[in-house]
Structures are given as structure tokens and as C-alpha cells.
């Protein structure tokens, strides 16, 4: 899957929101809106590019923490990526609901 094909799949098919600025190293995709703050983060995937600009790995942002990084390596297929995205979105939603109930 090329970087362009992956971007189209993540944004069109899965409805993820890309960070506004793409760079040569990585691009982060968010659930519903771009929110970087750790307590309210909506990060789902961070696509990491290799030296040739191809997709090298995908970081599962909701499954990662300061001490552990969850990475997926190629080959990537739409079915597997959709399952991973839905699992990550579920974790983001659970975390945001827990944070909302703390502030009540």
C-alpha cells in the first residue's frame, strides 16, 4: 500500500482526520478532531515512513504509552487496518469518557 493509498483509506474509508502538516518522517491520524494534549488525545495512528518515503510502520497510538510503543509492520491490508483502527478508536472513546466523568 503506497502512502497515498493509505492516506486515502484512512481519511475516506475510516474517517480519520490527518494532522494539518505532513512531514517526511511521519503523519498522525486522529479520531474526529486533532487533539494533541495527552489527557484529551484523539490520536489513532502514526504512520512512520522509511528512508525511501514508503510506509515503514504504523504506530497504534491509543495502545502505546510512554514506556511501550505498539507498532504494526507491512504488509498492510484494508481489513486488518480497519480492525486495528476500530480497536484504537474504542480505546480513545473509553479514555475520553473516563476523563469526562472525572470532571463531573
C-alpha positions as CSV (number, residue, x, y, z in Angstrom):
1,X,0.0,0.0,0.0
2,X,1.5,3.3,-1.0
3,X,1.5,6.4,1.3
4,X,-1.2,8.0,-0.9
5,X,-3.4,4.8,-0.9
6,X,-3.0,4.5,2.8
7,X,-3.9,8.2,3.4
8,X,-7.0,7.9,1.2
9,X,-8.1,4.7,3.0
10,X,-7.6,6.2,6.5
11,X,-9.3,9.5,5.6
12,X,-12.1,8.4,3.2
13,X,-13.0,4.9,4.3
14,X,-12.2,5.2,8.1
15,X,-13.0,8.9,8.5
16,X,-9.8,9.7,10.4
17,X,-8.5,13.3,10.4
18,X,-4.9,13.8,9.4
19,X,-2.6,16.3,11.2
20,X,-2.6,19.5,9.2
21,X,1.1,19.4,8.3
22,X,2.7,16.3,6.7
23,X,6.4,15.8,7.1
24,X,8.9,13.3,5.6
25,X,9.2,11.2,8.8
26,X,5.6,10.5,9.9
27,X,2.0,11.6,9.8
28,X,-0.6,11.3,12.6
29,X,-4.2,10.5,12.1
30,X,-6.9,11.4,14.7
31,X,-10.4,10.4,15.6
32,X,-13.0,13.2,14.8
33,X,-10.6,16.1,15.6
34,X,-6.9,16.9,16.0
35,X,-6.2,16.9,19.7
36,X,-2.6,16.5,20.9
37,X,-3.0,17.1,24.6
38,X,-2.2,13.8,26.4
39,X,-5.3,13.9,28.7
40,X,-7.6,14.5,25.7
41,X,-5.6,13.0,22.8
42,X,-7.6,11.7,19.9
43,X,-4.6,10.1,18.1
44,X,-5.3,6.8,16.5
45,X,-2.4,6.0,14.1
46,X,1.0,7.5,13.4
47,X,2.2,6.4,10.0
48,X,6.0,6.2,10.0
49,X,7.8,6.5,6.7
50,X,11.1,4.8,5.7
51,X,14.1,6.4,4.1
52,X,12.5,6.0,0.7
53,X,9.2,7.7,1.7
54,X,7.3,4.4,1.8
55,X,5.1,3.3,4.7
56,X,7.5,1.6,7.1
57,X,5.4,1.0,10.1
58,X,2.2,2.2,11.8
59,X,2.1,3.1,15.5
60,X,-1.1,2.3,17.3
61,X,-1.3,5.5,19.4
62,X,-4.0,4.5,21.8
63,X,-2.3,1.3,22.6
64,X,1.1,2.9,23.1
65,X,2.3,4.7,26.2
66,X,5.4,6.4,27.5
67,X,7.2,3.1,28.1
68,X,5.8,0.9,25.3
69,X,5.2,1.5,21.6
70,X,2.7,-0.7,19.7
71,X,3.9,-1.0,16.1
72,X,2.4,-2.8,13.0
73,X,4.7,-3.7,10.1
74,X,3.8,-4.2,6.5
75,X,2.2,-5.7,4.6
76,X,-0.9,-3.7,5.3
77,X,-4.4,-4.7,4.1
78,X,-7.6,-2.8,4.5
79,X,-9.4,-5.4,6.6
80,X,-6.6,-5.6,9.2
81,X,-6.2,-1.8,9.3
82,X,-9.9,-1.3,9.7
83,X,-10.0,-3.7,12.7
84,X,-7.0,-2.0,14.2
85,X,-8.5,1.4,13.7
86,X,-11.8,0.4,15.3
87,X,-9.9,-1.1,18.3
88,X,-7.9,2.1,18.7
89,X,-11.0,4.3,18.3
90,X,-12.7,2.3,21.0
91,X,-9.7,2.9,23.4
92,X,-9.8,6.7,22.6
93,X,-13.6,6.8,23.2
94,X,-13.2,4.9,26.5
95,X,-10.4,7.2,27.7
96,X,-12.3,10.4,26.7
97,X,-15.5,9.2,28.5
98,X,-13.4,8.4,31.6
99,X,-11.8,11.8,31.6
100,X,-15.3,13.5,31.1
101,X,-16.7,11.6,34.1
102,X,-13.7,12.7,36.2
103,X,-14.6,16.3,35.6
104,X,-18.2,16.0,36.7
